[in-house]
Amino acid sequence: MSTAAALPARSGQVLADLLPASRVRDVALVVGGAALTGLAAQIAVPVPGSPVPVTGQTFAALLVGTALGARRGFAALALYALAGVAGMPWFASGTSGFSVSFGYILGMLLASAAVGALARRGADRSMLRMAGTMLVGEAIIYAVGVPYLAYAAGLSASAAVAAGLTPFLIGDALKAALAMGVLPTAWKLLKR
């Protein structure tokens, strides 16, 4: 029986592909990705003047997409979103259902698929490519989240940017830097 560390990393693979393939593996990865995102959402810091807190869920969503690939990443974030809408209290700060920040969750769903597709093309194997991957993911999250915030909260476009984008840029840069170190390092360790 081969182990994940013994399997060679090939182009077109994401980290999850190094585990022995099975439907059970895929289901476990999807459920685990949703749970990781739900747990990371509990790391929430209120932002003065914004209905959107700083959370760990965006980092988790991008990490899940990159590590699991586009299909499993999308499925994990879809499970996360559907369970939260159904009442599971695992959105930011233990909330559930629809809120003014739900657009960011929809953006995370799309971003997880995009970064997963980029990872399958090797974007998670170097720091520079990982930085670009995280920027693409964050841009998708904001492209959906900020307009949704403007609509749901009745804000102008400039007010939505001020409340739902600007306060988060430094934190997102830190999250991207963390991802730039974690994923390429994981690949290097697995190649040994």
MIFI-952834 format. One line per field, with one value per residue: residue number from 1; x, y, z of N, C-alpha, C, O in turn; residue in one letter. Coordinates in pm, 1 decimal, m for minus. Atoms other than C-alpha are relative to their C-alpha. Last residue first. Example, Ala and Ser with C-alpha at 12.3 -4.5 7.8 and 13.67 -1.06 7.14 Angstrom:
BEGIN
resi 2_1 .
n.c1 m82.0_89.0 .
n.c2 m119.0_m119.0 .
n.c3 m6.0_0.0 .
ca.c1 1367.0_1230.0 .
ca.c2 m106.0_m450.0 .
ca.c3 714.0_780.0 .
c.c1 m77.0_90.0 .
c.c2 109.0_120.0 .
c.c3 73.0_0.0 .
o.c1 m26.1_193.6 .
o.c2 219.8_118.1 .
o.c3 89.9_66.5 .
resn s_a .
***
This chain:
BEGIN
resi 192_191_190_189_188_187_186_185_184_183_182_181_180_179_178_177_176_175_174_173_172_171_170_169_168_167_166_165_164_163_162_161_160_159_158_157_156_155_154_153_152_151_150_149_148_147_146_145_144_143_142_141_140_139_138_137_136_135_134_133_132_131_130_129_128_127_126_125_124_123_122_121_120_119_118_117_116_115_114_113_112_111_110_109_108_107_106_105_104_103_102_101_100_99_98_97_96_95_94_93_92_91_90_89_88_87_86_85_84_83_82_81_80_79_78_77_76_75_74_73_72_71_70_69_68_67_66_65_64_63_62_61_60_59_58_57_56_55_54_53_52_51_50_49_48_47_46_45_44_43_42_41_40_39_38_37_36_35_34_33_32_31_30_29_28_27_26_25_24_23_22_21_20_19_18_17_16_15_14_13_12_11_10_9_8_7_6_5_4_3_2_1 .
n.c1 m114.5_m93.9_49.1_m12.4_m142.2_m45.8_59.7_m78.2_m123.7_23.8_52.7_m96.4_m120.3_23.7_2.4_m138.9_m67.1_50.2_m61.8_m140.9_m5.5_19.6_m122.3_m112.9_m43.0_m53.1_m117.7_m123.4_m13.8_37.7_m58.6_m144.7_m21.3_17.1_m117.5_m118.3_m51.2_m113.2_45.5_m4.8_67.1_142.9_63.6_7.3_107.5_130.2_21.4_38.2_135.8_82.7_44.4_81.4_131.1_71.2_51.3_106.4_115.7_55.5_75.8_119.6_94.8_43.8_100.2_124.7_47.7_51.2_m104.1_m130.4_m23.7_m11.0_m128.0_m98.1_m14.8_m89.3_m136.8_m38.3_m20.1_m134.8_m102.1_m10.4_m59.4_m145.4_m59.7_36.6_m93.2_m128.6_18.3_5.7_m137.7_m65.0_14.1_m131.3_m58.3_m32.3_m44.7_98.7_46.1_128.3_106.7_48.9_m78.9_m49.0_m144.3_m61.4_m119.6_7.9_99.5_130.8_18.0_22.7_133.6_103.4_m11.1_50.6_144.9_55.8_m18.0_96.4_132.8_2.1_18.0_128.5_119.9_30.2_92.1_m42.8_m133.1_4.1_78.8_m84.1_m102.4_64.8_36.6_m124.9_m49.0_67.7_m92.5_11.3_m118.7_m118.2_m75.5_77.5_29.6_59.0_81.7_m66.4_83.2_m30.5_65.2_m103.0_19.9_92.5_m77.2_m81.1_89.6_47.3_m112.4_m18.6_111.5_m19.1_m108.3_55.1_102.3_m66.8_m67.0_104.7_54.7_m98.8_m2.9_114.1_125.0_127.6_58.3_61.8_m106.9_m16.6_94.6_m45.7_4.4_49.3_143.3_69.2_0.0_86.2_m66.3_49.2_m74.1_m135.3_4.4_40.8_m84.5_84.9 .
n.c2 65.5_45.5_123.4_108.5_30.6_72.4_134.5_78.6_42.9_96.6_131.3_83.8_7.0_102.9_128.8_31.2_43.1_134.7_91.4_11.1_91.2_136.9_38.1_20.6_139.4_40.4_m72.1_34.1_141.8_89.4_m48.2_20.9_144.8_38.5_m47.3_78.3_m41.0_m92.1_m127.7_m100.5_48.7_27.3_m126.0_m84.3_57.5_m39.4_m144.5_m44.7_43.4_m32.1_m139.7_m15.8_60.6_m88.0_m114.8_44.0_33.5_m126.6_m59.3_81.3_m31.8_m137.9_7.8_45.0_m104.9_m113.6_m99.0_62.1_9.5_m133.0_m20.5_m39.9_117.9_93.3_m51.0_21.1_143.4_28.8_m64.4_72.2_130.9_m13.2_m13.8_120.3_105.3_m24.7_38.4_146.9_46.0_m8.0_128.3_50.0_m93.6_m127.3_m107.1_m65.2_84.7_m35.8_93.3_m20.3_m84.6_m118.6_2.2_m126.9_36.5_m26.7_87.1_m54.1_m126.8_31.5_58.5_m101.5_m102.5_63.6_9.9_m132.2_m28.3_81.3_m57.2_m128.9_27.5_67.7_m77.5_m11.2_104.7_134.6_29.4_8.4_118.1_115.4_3.2_29.4_142.0_77.1_m20.8_84.4_95.8_139.8_70.0_15.3_119.5_115.2_99.1_m60.7_m118.8_m115.0_m107.5_m125.5_m118.2_m99.9_m38.3_m113.5_m122.2_m28.2_m37.6_m135.3_m91.2_m16.1_m81.3_m136.5_m62.0_m28.4_m103.6_m126.3_m46.4_m46.6_m124.5_m107.2_m32.1_m89.3_70.8_m40.7_108.7_101.3_87.1_112.4_105.7_76.0_m86.5_46.5_25.5_m118.9_m21.8_m111.7_m113.8_m23.6_82.5_m53.0_m125.8_m114.1_m118.7_m118.0 .
n.c3 m65.4_102.3_60.1_m97.6_m15.3_119.0_m5.1_m95.9_66.1_107.5_m38.0_m68.9_83.7_101.8_m69.3_m35.1_123.5_30.0_m97.4_39.5_114.3_m47.2_m73.2_90.9_0.0_m131.5_m48.4_70.5_30.1_m109.8_m125.8_9.7_m7.9_m140.8_m74.8_38.8_130.6_3.0_53.0_m106.7_m120.7_21.5_39.3_m119.3_m80.6_58.2_m14.2_m133.3_m31.8_116.4_m6.9_m121.5_26.8_93.4_m75.6_m90.4_83.3_48.4_m110.2_m20.8_106.2_m24.9_m106.1_61.4_89.6_m75.3_m25.2_m23.4_m144.4_m60.4_m67.1_102.0_85.8_m69.6_14.0_139.7_19.0_m50.2_83.6_127.6_m30.4_m15.0_133.1_75.1_m42.8_64.2_140.5_m0.6_m13.0_130.3_67.6_41.9_97.5_m63.2_89.7_84.7_110.1_59.5_m35.0_m137.1_m89.6_69.3_23.7_m41.0_m76.7_m144.1_m63.3_36.0_m70.3_m141.4_m15.5_22.2_m104.6_m121.7_19.9_m29.5_m142.3_m75.8_22.0_m69.3_m143.3_m27.1_32.4_141.9_46.3_m40.6_52.7_145.9_37.4_m29.9_104.7_128.2_4.4_10.2_136.2_98.4_59.0_m42.8_50.1_m85.0_36.8_m46.4_103.5_118.2_m24.9_61.4_56.6_m68.7_55.7_m28.0_m140.3_m5.0_24.0_m119.8_m109.9_29.6_m21.1_m145.1_m50.4_50.7_m76.3_m133.2_16.7_30.1_m122.0_m92.0_52.0_m12.6_m143.6_m24.9_m26.4_58.5_80.3_m85.8_m47.5_91.9_m34.9_m117.3_m115.9_m129.0_7.2_47.5_144.4_38.4_62.5_134.5_94.6_14.7_74.2_m80.4_8.0_0.0 .
ca.c1 1160.8_903.8_634.6_832.8_873.7_501.6_410.5_655.3_487.3_154.2_247.8_475.2_271.6_m39.9_95.9_185.2_m165.4_m317.2_m95.8_m198.8_m560.7_m518.9_m374.7_m655.7_m945.7_m1033.8_m1051.8_m1293.4_m1630.8_m1685.5_m1501.3_m1585.2_m1951.1_m1951.5_m1806.0_m2065.2_m2349.3_m2490.7_m2835.8_m2708.2_m2810.4_m2725.6_m2393.3_m2295.0_m2377.9_m2165.3_m1875.7_m1901.2_m1903.4_m1599.9_m1449.4_m1436.8_m1315.7_m1033.7_m931.7_m901.5_m702.1_m470.6_m424.8_m323.4_m81.2_89.6_99.0_275.5_543.1_584.2_616.1_422.9_64.8_23.1_101.1_m177.4_m396.6_m334.4_m488.0_m803.4_m823.2_m771.2_m1069.9_m1293.7_m1223.4_m1282.7_m1632.2_m1743.3_m1555.6_m1750.9_m2078.3_m1951.5_m1851.8_m2201.3_m2341.8_m2200.3_m2529.7_m2682.0_m2847.1_m2867.2_m2623.9_m2419.8_m2150.0_m1913.5_m1868.0_m2071.0_m2082.1_m2420.4_m2586.1_m2921.4_m3000.4_m2813.5_m2503.5_m2538.8_m2582.3_m2281.2_m2042.0_m2163.4_m2109.2_m1765.3_m1670.1_m1819.6_m1627.2_m1303.5_m1377.7_m1435.6_m1159.9_m875.7_m849.0_m540.0_m598.9_m972.7_m937.5_m660.9_m870.9_m1173.5_m960.3_m800.8_m1142.9_m1281.5_m1022.1_m1233.8_m1222.4_m1577.3_m1831.9_m2096.7_m1833.4_m1788.3_m1549.3_m1428.5_m1532.6_m1278.8_m1386.6_m1201.4_m1522.7_m1508.2_m1199.4_m1411.2_m1669.6_m1398.9_m1232.2_m1570.2_m1643.2_m1298.2_m1338.3_m1674.7_m1525.0_m1210.7_m1410.4_m1638.2_m1337.5_m1157.6_m1471.5_m1508.6_m1162.9_m811.3_m515.2_m394.2_m158.4_m457.3_m537.2_m220.1_m326.5_m221.6_m195.3_181.3_285.6_383.6_531.6_348.1_556.7_441.7_77.9_141.3_149.0_0.0 .
ca.c2 1466.0_1587.6_1603.4_1858.1_2081.3_2060.2_2155.3_2446.3_2576.3_2563.0_2719.7_3010.6_3187.1_3100.6_3301.6_3592.6_3582.7_3596.7_3895.8_4076.3_3998.0_4156.0_4471.0_4492.3_4439.3_4794.4_4904.9_4640.1_4621.1_4949.5_5195.0_4994.3_4978.7_5353.5_5422.6_5202.4_5363.1_5162.4_5007.2_4730.8_4441.6_4618.0_4770.3_4450.5_4244.3_4482.0_4437.9_4060.3_3951.6_4138.1_4123.9_3743.6_3731.9_3976.8_3773.2_3457.1_3628.1_3784.6_3446.4_3287.5_3568.2_3525.4_3147.3_3202.1_3407.7_3166.4_2858.9_2534.1_2653.5_2781.4_2437.3_2411.5_2219.4_2507.6_2749.1_2537.1_2523.4_2899.3_2949.3_2693.2_2837.6_3187.5_3098.4_2969.1_3246.4_3502.7_3348.1_3371.8_3733.8_3803.4_3681.2_3989.3_4179.4_3873.2_3550.1_3254.0_3166.4_3340.4_3193.2_3491.1_3470.3_3187.4_2863.3_2868.8_2590.9_2736.3_2618.0_2916.8_2804.7_2445.2_2565.3_2797.6_2543.1_2267.6_2500.7_2587.1_2218.8_2146.4_2436.4_2311.4_1954.3_2065.0_2327.8_2153.4_2028.9_2216.0_2539.7_2550.7_2467.9_2726.3_2991.0_2912.4_2893.6_3233.3_3384.5_3219.0_3359.4_3661.7_4041.3_4151.8_4288.9_4534.3_4807.3_5133.3_4983.4_4642.5_4353.8_4071.9_3721.0_3392.5_3191.6_3193.4_2970.7_2696.9_2715.4_2716.1_2413.3_2238.2_2298.3_2172.3_1866.7_1784.7_1815.0_1622.4_1344.4_1313.9_1295.4_1038.9_824.5_841.1_696.0_796.2_739.2_1081.6_1271.7_1413.4_1631.0_1834.8_1934.8_1748.4_1857.9_1824.7_1522.5_1482.3_1139.5_918.7_808.0_1094.0_1001.0_645.3_334.2_0.0 .
ca.c3 m52.5_m308.0_m39.5_161.6_m143.6_m220.7_137.5_121.5_m195.8_m10.2_323.3_231.6_m33.8_168.0_461.3_233.8_84.2_433.2_519.2_199.0_281.1_622.5_467.4_209.4_449.2_553.1_185.2_62.3_236.0_417.4_191.3_m122.7_m16.8_54.5_m290.8_m461.4_m267.4_19.1_57.3_284.7_58.7_m269.3_m164.6_18.0_m291.6_m501.2_m252.5_m218.1_m583.1_m718.5_m368.5_m363.6_m724.9_m652.0_m346.4_m555.6_m831.8_m574.9_m405.3_m735.1_m812.8_m475.8_m530.7_m862.0_m687.3_m397.8_m615.1_m634.8_m591.5_m947.2_m1091.9_m1350.6_m1105.4_m866.6_m1118.7_m1141.5_m762.1_m743.1_m973.8_m802.2_m457.3_m594.4_m717.3_m376.4_m199.5_m403.9_m289.7_68.0_7.9_m122.9_208.9_383.5_401.9_567.7_457.9_691.9_968.7_1236.6_1459.5_1448.8_1070.4_915.7_1109.2_1278.7_1075.8_977.9_624.7_479.7_669.1_548.2_189.7_204.5_360.7_126.4_m170.7_m32.6_m15.5_m359.5_m516.3_m359.9_m470.4_m828.0_m854.8_m676.9_m318.9_m195.8_m387.5_m327.7_40.8_88.5_m84.9_132.6_448.4_381.8_314.7_628.4_867.3_941.5_934.9_1006.3_755.5_878.7_848.5_1040.2_1294.2_1174.1_1397.2_1438.7_1346.7_1392.4_1389.7_1009.8_1032.6_1189.0_911.6_643.1_801.9_822.9_454.1_356.3_580.9_424.6_75.2_169.1_337.4_34.7_m198.7_12.8_40.0_m338.4_m369.7_m473.5_m242.8_m124.9_m355.4_m541.4_m238.1_m297.2_m648.2_m957.5_m1319.0_m1327.1_m1133.4_m768.1_m706.8_m459.0_m162.0_59.9_2.6_110.6_m101.1_0.0 .
c.c1 m22.2_119.9_93.7_m44.3_22.3_146.9_44.3_m53.6_89.4_126.5_m5.5_m47.7_107.1_121.8_m18.9_8.5_144.4_68.0_m43.6_73.3_142.8_7.8_m10.8_128.2_127.6_64.0_51.9_122.0_124.1_35.1_m28.9_67.5_148.5_23.6_m9.6_121.8_122.3_31.0_109.1_m46.7_m5.2_m70.7_m151.1_m70.5_m19.8_m119.1_m130.5_m32.4_m46.4_m145.3_m91.7_m54.3_m91.9_m139.7_m78.7_m62.2_m118.0_m123.0_m61.8_m87.5_m131.0_m103.5_m52.3_m112.1_m132.8_m59.4_m63.2_114.3_140.3_28.0_17.1_134.6_99.8_24.2_100.7_142.8_42.2_31.0_140.5_111.0_15.8_65.7_152.7_66.2_m25.6_102.6_130.1_m20.7_5.5_145.2_65.0_m7.6_135.8_58.6_27.9_61.6_m100.1_m36.8_m136.7_m119.5_m70.6_71.9_46.8_150.9_75.8_119.9_m5.9_m110.1_m134.4_m22.0_m31.1_m139.4_m114.0_1.4_m64.5_m150.5_m61.7_10.4_m103.9_m135.7_m3.5_m23.2_m130.1_m136.5_m23.5_m87.7_41.9_133.3_m2.8_m69.8_95.2_102.5_m60.5_m31.7_129.6_48.6_m62.8_110.7_m11.1_119.2_122.1_71.3_m85.4_m34.2_m50.1_m89.2_86.2_m85.4_29.1_m51.4_110.1_m23.1_m88.8_77.3_74.5_m92.6_m42.5_114.9_17.1_m109.6_26.9_105.5_m57.7_m99.4_70.0_63.2_m108.5_m59.7_98.7_m3.4_m110.5_m114.6_m142.6_m57.4_m50.5_109.7_14.6_m92.1_38.9_m9.8_m59.2_m147.3_m67.9_13.9_m101.9_71.9_m44.8_79.1_140.1_3.2_m56.2_88.5 .
c.c2 m147.4_m73.9_m55.4_m133.9_m114.4_m38.4_m82.8_m142.1_m83.8_m38.1_m97.6_m142.2_m87.2_m17.3_m114.1_m134.3_m37.2_m54.9_m144.6_m95.7_m17.1_m101.8_m143.3_m42.8_m26.2_m139.6_m48.5_61.8_m41.2_m146.0_m94.6_40.2_m33.1_m150.2_m35.7_43.7_m85.8_42.1_105.8_136.8_104.1_m32.8_m18.2_131.5_83.1_m57.1_45.3_147.3_63.2_m41.8_37.3_142.4_18.1_m54.0_93.9_114.8_m40.3_m23.6_133.5_59.4_m74.6_41.7_139.2_m8.7_m38.7_106.6_119.8_97.8_m50.9_m3.2_133.3_36.9_27.1_m124.8_m93.8_49.8_m32.6_m148.9_m32.3_59.1_m81.8_m133.9_5.8_4.0_m130.1_m105.9_21.0_m50.9_m152.4_m45.9_0.1_m133.4_m48.3_91.5_126.1_107.8_79.5_m100.8_36.7_m87.3_21.4_85.3_105.4_1.7_127.8_m41.8_17.0_m81.0_63.7_127.6_m32.7_m56.1_101.9_99.4_m64.9_3.2_134.6_28.4_m75.9_67.1_129.1_m24.5_m70.3_63.3_1.4_m110.8_m143.1_m40.3_m15.8_m129.5_m117.0_m9.9_m36.5_m148.4_m77.1_24.2_m78.4_m84.2_m141.8_m56.5_m10.5_m132.8_m112.1_m96.5_61.9_121.2_113.9_109.0_122.0_127.5_92.8_46.9_124.0_129.6_31.3_49.0_144.3_94.9_27.1_93.6_142.9_68.6_39.4_114.9_133.9_55.0_57.3_132.9_113.3_41.4_102.3_m90.8_34.9_m110.3_m105.8_m95.7_m123.0_m117.2_m86.3_116.1_m51.5_m34.6_132.4_22.6_108.0_119.4_23.4_m78.5_53.8_124.0_111.7_123.1 .
c.c3 16.5_61.8_m107.2_m60.3_97.6_12.0_m120.0_10.6_92.8_m76.6_m117.3_19.9_64.5_m89.3_m100.0_71.3_28.6_m125.3_m24.9_94.8_m50.3_m111.4_50.8_71.6_m80.0_2.3_136.0_66.9_m75.0_m25.5_116.4_130.5_m9.7_18.2_148.1_79.5_m31.2_m142.5_m2.0_m47.2_111.4_131.4_m15.8_m32.2_126.5_78.9_m66.6_12.6_131.3_21.2_m115.8_8.6_120.3_m30.4_m90.5_77.1_88.9_m87.1_m42.0_109.2_16.3_m104.4_32.9_103.2_m64.5_m91.6_70.4_15.5_32.6_149.5_69.3_63.2_m112.6_m84.1_67.1_m23.9_m142.1_m9.8_49.4_m86.6_m127.5_27.8_7.9_m138.0_m75.0_35.2_m78.1_m142.8_0.9_4.7_m138.4_m74.6_m49.5_m106.8_81.5_m87.7_m81.7_m108.5_m54.6_35.7_133.8_104.0_m98.1_m20.2_34.0_81.4_151.7_67.8_m28.7_80.8_146.0_24.7_m12.7_115.6_121.9_m23.7_36.8_149.5_82.0_m12.2_80.0_147.6_39.1_m20.7_m150.5_m58.8_30.7_m59.0_m151.7_m41.2_20.2_m112.0_m135.5_m13.0_m21.9_m141.9_m113.6_m61.9_52.4_m76.9_92.1_m26.7_58.5_m110.9_m131.0_24.4_m54.8_m63.6_86.8_m65.6_49.9_144.1_5.4_m15.9_128.2_110.7_m24.0_31.3_149.2_47.8_m43.6_86.7_136.4_m13.7_m22.6_127.8_91.0_m43.3_24.4_146.5_18.1_40.6_m44.7_m88.1_97.4_43.5_m89.2_33.2_119.8_97.4_129.1_m15.1_m31.1_m149.8_m37.7_m61.9_m144.4_m104.1_m24.7_m85.0_86.0_0.0 .
o.c1 64.2_190.5_91.2_16.4_106.4_184.5_77.5_23.8_156.7_149.3_49.2_30.3_188.3_153.0_51.1_101.2_195.2_104.4_37.7_157.7_181.0_62.6_83.8_199.1_179.8_129.4_172.8_212.6_139.6_56.8_54.7_156.7_196.7_80.9_91.7_198.0_175.6_1.9_83.8_m50.6_m100.7_m172.8_m229.9_m156.8_m133.1_m221.5_m206.7_m130.2_m159.7_m236.0_m184.2_m173.2_m209.2_m235.6_m182.4_m184.6_m229.9_m222.6_m174.1_m209.3_m238.2_m206.2_m171.1_m228.1_m225.2_m165.8_m183.5_226.2_168.6_59.0_128.4_221.9_156.0_135.0_209.7_219.0_128.6_146.7_227.5_185.7_114.9_175.3_221.9_129.5_67.6_181.6_166.5_42.4_99.9_196.3_105.6_95.9_183.7_71.3_m45.9_183.5_m136.4_43.5_m238.3_m202.2_m188.6_79.3_158.1_226.9_108.5_125.6_m95.1_m213.3_m197.7_m106.8_m142.0_m220.6_m180.6_m95.5_m169.8_m222.1_m128.7_m91.8_m190.0_m190.0_m78.7_m129.0_m214.6_m213.8_m66.2_m39.0_97.6_139.3_20.8_m7.7_140.4_94.0_m27.3_25.4_149.5_48.7_4.7_185.1_m29.4_103.3_203.3_19.4_m60.5_m77.9_27.2_m203.6_192.4_m74.3_7.7_m28.3_96.4_m65.9_m41.5_84.7_39.2_m84.1_m5.6_103.5_m3.1_m82.8_53.0_75.3_m68.0_m73.4_66.7_23.1_m112.1_m47.0_69.8_m40.2_m84.9_m102.1_m225.6_m96.8_20.9_119.4_m18.3_m43.8_48.8_61.4_m178.6_m181.2_m146.6_124.4_m213.8_86.0_24.6_173.7_167.4_60.1_m176.7_178.2 .
o.c2 m217.3_m146.4_m175.1_m237.5_m201.2_m150.0_m200.4_m237.5_m176.3_m157.3_m207.5_m236.3_m148.4_m128.6_m215.2_m211.7_m135.2_m172.4_m236.6_m174.1_m125.1_m210.6_m221.1_m130.8_m137.7_m176.6_m66.8_m9.2_m158.7_m221.5_m111.3_m29.8_m121.4_m192.7_m67.8_m40.9_m153.5_m30.3_223.0_231.3_107.7_28.0_63.2_175.7_111.6_9.5_119.0_183.3_110.4_17.8_116.4_162.3_52.0_22.7_146.3_125.2_7.1_47.8_164.7_68.7_m19.1_100.6_155.3_18.7_42.5_160.9_143.6_57.0_m84.1_100.4_166.6_92.8_m66.1_m178.4_m116.2_m13.2_m117.6_m187.5_m67.0_m14.6_m153.0_m160.5_m52.5_m93.0_m203.8_m146.9_m61.2_m148.3_m211.6_m100.7_m105.6_m193.8_m2.4_51.9_158.3_116.2_191.2_m186.3_m3.2_m47.9_56.0_46.3_97.0_7.6_205.5_m12.6_m38.1_m26.4_118.1_130.4_m7.5_6.7_133.4_108.8_m19.8_77.6_146.4_36.1_m14.8_117.4_139.3_9.1_m10.1_80.9_m99.3_m220.3_m211.0_m123.0_m125.1_m217.9_m177.3_m98.9_m140.6_m217.4_m137.9_m69.7_m159.3_m38.8_m162.4_m113.5_81.9_m239.4_m156.8_m54.0_84.1_123.3_145.4_133.7_120.6_149.7_155.6_160.0_232.4_209.2_125.2_164.6_233.5_177.7_139.4_208.0_229.2_164.1_158.0_225.7_220.5_160.6_178.0_233.7_205.4_154.5_220.3_m213.3_77.4_m83.9_m200.8_m206.6_m233.9_m225.2_m208.4_215.9_m80.8_m146.2_184.9_43.4_77.8_223.0_m16.2_m26.0_107.9_124.9_119.8_134.9 .
o.c3 69.6_m8.2_m135.5_m33.3_74.1_m23.9_m105.0_18.3_47.4_m97.4_m108.1_4.7_m5.0_m131.7_m93.2_47.2_m25.9_m130.1_m15.8_51.2_m95.3_m93.5_38.1_22.6_m78.1_99.8_150.6_110.5_m108.0_69.3_205.1_178.4_61.1_118.5_210.3_126.2_56.7_m237.7_25.7_31.6_189.0_163.4_32.1_43.6_165.4_93.9_m3.9_78.3_141.0_m36.9_m97.8_33.6_104.3_m39.2_m50.0_85.3_69.2_m75.4_m2.3_93.7_m7.7_m70.7_60.8_72.6_m69.4_m62.0_59.5_46.6_147.7_208.2_110.1_m3.3_m170.0_m85.3_14.4_m97.2_m163.6_m26.1_m30.5_m151.0_m143.8_m21.5_m75.6_m179.7_m107.4_m49.9_m162.3_m184.1_m51.5_m92.9_m186.9_m102.6_m153.2_m222.6_174.6_m103.0_m44.8_m145.8_2.3_117.9_138.6_220.6_m150.1_76.5_m55.8_200.8_216.2_106.8_61.9_170.0_193.2_92.7_85.9_190.8_167.1_43.3_139.4_217.6_145.3_86.2_177.0_200.8_105.4_73.5_m207.0_m87.2_m55.6_m149.9_m203.1_m100.2_m77.1_m196.7_m192.1_m97.6_m127.0_m221.5_m177.3_m148.8_172.3_m184.9_96.5_6.5_170.4_m217.9_m224.2_m21.1_m1.2_m183.7_208.0_m184.4_154.9_167.0_39.6_77.7_199.7_152.2_52.4_121.6_195.4_84.4_40.2_158.3_167.6_33.2_64.7_176.9_114.9_26.3_100.8_178.3_42.0_38.9_35.7_m201.6_129.3_m9.1_m47.0_67.2_107.8_86.4_135.4_m54.5_47.6_m200.0_m79.1_3.2_m238.1_m162.8_m131.9_m194.1_110.1_83.5 .
resn r_k_l_l_k_w_a_t_p_l_v_g_m_a_l_a_a_k_l_a_d_g_i_l_f_p_t_l_g_a_a_v_a_a_s_a_s_l_g_a_a_y_a_l_y_p_v_g_v_a_y_i_i_a_e_g_v_l_m_t_g_a_m_r_l_m_s_r_d_a_g_r_r_a_l_a_g_v_a_a_s_a_l_l_m_g_l_i_y_g_f_s_v_s_f_g_s_t_g_s_a_f_w_p_m_g_a_v_g_a_l_a_y_l_a_l_a_a_f_g_r_r_a_g_l_a_t_g_v_l_l_a_a_f_t_q_g_t_v_p_v_p_s_g_p_v_p_v_a_i_q_a_a_l_g_t_l_a_a_g_g_v_v_l_a_v_d_r_v_r_s_a_p_l_l_d_a_l_v_q_g_s_r_a_p_l_a_a_a_t_s_m .
***
